[in-house]
Amino acid sequence: MKPARLCEITCGQTDARLMAPGDRARGFVGKRGRGWLLEVHHPDPARVEPPCPHYGHCGGCSWQHLSYPAQLAYKAETVHRLLAAESALPPVASPSPWLYRTKVELSFGPCGELGFMRQGRWNQVCPVDGCLIGPPCNQAALQATREWQKRHALPGWDARAQTGLLRWLVLRHSSTTGQWLAVLVAQGEVPAAELAGRLTERGATGVLLARQSSTAGAVKPDSVELLSGQDELIERLGELSFELSWRSFYQANPPAYLRLLQTAREWAGPVERLLDLYCGIGTIGLFLEPNQLTGVESVPEAIENARANALRNQRSGSFEVAAAEEWTDLDCDLLVLDPPRSGCHPKLIKRLAAEGPQTLLYVSCNPARLAEEMRVLGQRYRLERLQCFDFFPQTPHIEALCLLRLKLAG
Ligand SMILES: C[S@@+](CC[C@H](N)C(=O)[O-])C[C@H]1O[C@@H](n2cnc3c(N)ncnc32)[C@H](O)[C@@H]1O
């Protein structure tokens, strides 16, 4: 095997997520150009002291060592390079670079840990008392759950042995109403009613127990029981309000999302027929207020929410449970695409490149994937407008809003 070489390394090259783009550093480079950081000999001037005590151990927030303006500049630069955008609008900052994250999934570990997955490990949990990007109520929920677990000596999940009772604590918060839900995911019977009482005392709007038999490393419950309160939250975006179940997708940073929606509305102008693929609980379609709205989404709970949200906001629309790539009728004036991080199904991209409508509004949380898709979509569309919105401060991630228009014939 080829030995690792000691040489100059750059941020993008390494597994050392804790490097800054402007650092000059030395490290080892091994197979497939993968690198390990040894020392930063000329630090990026945009470096700051990371405020979180779990920084470097916890798998989240790996950009805390960069000033917020530098994070924004690096992210925007990356997106514009990936998408070869000619007009580079400055990125829109998150209204708050901390305390913004509305949903967290905390894991239980085999030695009584409750926290986030440890940086670079699939089977180790980094215990935390709180999280600087989540709301303060998470701290109270963490403390109550930890006390309850200890009192009953309940074993957390051992990912290697695939044994244990407690798997995750999912916390979901509404940024506008302050309501919050706690969902305990367990692999067997646990005294969950007592936990529900403790969390309700601390202000939980609803507490649910999800029972899971699958040993998969993701939340896939067989059944869900409401233990106290209600199983939905209310969120507001501008003049609209939305109900959302704990299973439905909702953007992690609603105040930043509102800025994106306002820009989308400005770019789209009045719309006659809108098709919203990957519609979630219906936010984008309902916000753009077309005369005729169709939403398509694969999670049934989200579609139930979308239908209720249309009624709640006195809007009309037809929302269907289906895979976006199986939806046959693409006839519309504006097609909205907002797929998960993995991007659109290649079948859908191929169809759009052959027979897509006049205008696409693409909302992407993975601009690298979008850049790959643009190689196919580019046969039919040109990128007319691009604007980045920072939904994920303290991390390298960014959201991009793109307006694509049909290329002129000839
Ligand atoms: C990034 S979210 C966007 C949701 C919504 N547009 C919003 O802004 O809140 C992606 C959504 O696509 C849904 N989804 C994932 N794969 C899908 C597929 N193949 N077909 C339809 N929906 C899918 C997810 O459940 C999720 O609600």
The ligand as a Tripos MOL2 file, in Angstrom:
@<TRIPOS>MOLECULE
LIG
   27    29     1     0     0
SMALL
NO_CHARGES

@<TRIPOS>ATOM
      1 C1        -36.2620   19.5610    1.1980 C.3       1 LIG1
      2 S1        -37.8450   18.9640    1.6150 S.3       1 LIG1
      3 C2        -38.8710   20.2480    0.9570 C.3       1 LIG1
      4 C3        -40.2680   20.3310    1.5190 C.3       1 LIG1
      5 C4        -41.0190   21.6200    1.2280 C.3       1 LIG1
      6 N1        -40.9180   22.0370   -0.1380 N.3       1 LIG1
      7 C5        -40.5880   22.7200    2.1750 C.2       1 LIG1
      8 O1        -40.0110   23.7060    1.7430 O.co2     1 LIG1
      9 O2        -40.8410   22.5870    3.3860 O.co2     1 LIG1
     10 C6        -38.0240   17.6100    0.5290 C.3       1 LIG1
     11 C7        -39.3540   16.8990    0.6270 C.3       1 LIG1
     12 O3        -39.3840   15.8890   -0.3680 O.3       1 LIG1
     13 C8        -40.0300   14.7360    0.1520 C.3       1 LIG1
     14 N2        -39.5670   13.6230   -0.7160 N.ar      1 LIG1
     15 C9        -38.4310   12.8890   -0.6400 C.ar      1 LIG1
     16 N3        -38.3240   12.0610   -1.6950 N.ar      1 LIG1
     17 C10       -39.4280   12.2640   -2.4590 C.ar      1 LIG1
     18 C11       -39.8800   11.7320   -3.6920 C.ar      1 LIG1
     19 N4        -39.1800   10.7980   -4.3590 N.pl3     1 LIG1
     20 N5        -41.0470   12.1810   -4.1960 N.ar      1 LIG1
     21 C12       -41.7680   13.1290   -3.5520 C.ar      1 LIG1
     22 N6        -41.3850   13.6840   -2.3700 N.ar      1 LIG1
     23 C13       -40.2210   13.2560   -1.8400 C.ar      1 LIG1
     24 C14       -39.6040   14.7110    1.6030 C.3       1 LIG1
     25 O4        -40.5100   13.9690    2.3800 O.3       1 LIG1
     26 C15       -39.6140   16.2000    1.9580 C.3       1 LIG1
     27 O5        -40.8670   16.5970    2.4360 O.3       1 LIG1
@<TRIPOS>BOND
     1     1     2 1
     2     2     3 1
     3     2    10 1
     4     3     4 1
     5     4     5 1
     6     5     6 1
     7     5     7 1
     8     7     8 2
     9     7     9 1
    10    10    11 1
    11    11    12 1
    12    11    26 1
    13    12    13 1
    14    13    14 1
    15    13    24 1
    16    14    15 ar
    17    14    23 ar
    18    15    16 ar
    19    16    17 ar
    20    17    18 ar
    21    17    23 ar
    22    18    19 1
    23    18    20 ar
    24    20    21 ar
    25    21    22 ar
    26    22    23 ar
    27    24    25 1
    28    24    26 1
    29    26    27 1
@<TRIPOS>SUBSTRUCTURE
     1 LIG1         1 GROUP 0 **** ****
